[in-house]
């Protein structure tokens, strides 16, 4: 069980966490979102990958802005 959580953490860290962010916002299982993403990618010949990369860019930008806005007193 611990190995599965560690593997999931590694995958989320390297896969931008887009599906996790969507699942947390909409309160939907992350596995279900990934499954729908894979199905949509096969049915539309990969066009959801572009949407995924755009969302990943904005999530990383948001994290960067939050990290940068910290002041010395927030530590």
N, C-alpha and C positions, 0 to 999 in steps of 0.2 A: 504494500500500500504506500509506503513512504517513497519507494522508487518511482511509483506512478506519479505522485505529486511532484517529485523532483523533475521528472521528465516533462510533465506539463508546464512547470515553471520555465524550464529551458526553452520549450517550444514557444511559449507566450513571449518570452524575452526576445527571441529572435524573429518572431512573426509579427512584431509590432503591437500585438494585443488588440487589434481592431475588433475581432469577434467578441472578445471579452468585454470591451467597452460597450459594444452594442447590446450584449446580453445583460450587462449591469444596468444600462439605461432603461431597457425595455422589460427587464425582469423575465428573460427567456433563457432557457438552457443554452450554454455556449456550444455544446455538442450539436444541438439542433441547428443553430445558426451556421456552424461550419458545414453541416450536411447540406443545408439549403444553398449555401455559397458554392459548394462543389457541384451540386445538381445544376444550378443556374449557369455555372461556368461551362459545363458540358453542353447544355442546351443552347447557349448563345455563343459558343465558340470562343470563350475566354474573355468576353467583354467586361464581366464583373471584376476582373483583375485590375482594370484601370480604376474603377471605383474604389477598390480595396487600397490601391496605392495612394490615391488622393486622400482617403480617410486616414491612412497611416501617416501621411505627411502632416495633416492637420493635428493629429494626436501628438506627434512628436514636437511640433511647433508649440502646441499648448503646454506640454511638459517643460519645454525649454523656457518659455516665458514665465511660467510659475517658478521655476528654479532660479531664474535670473532676477526676479522681483524680490527675492529675499534680502533682508537687510542684516546688518551685523547683529541687531538685537533679537532677530528671530531664531538665532541659533540656540 
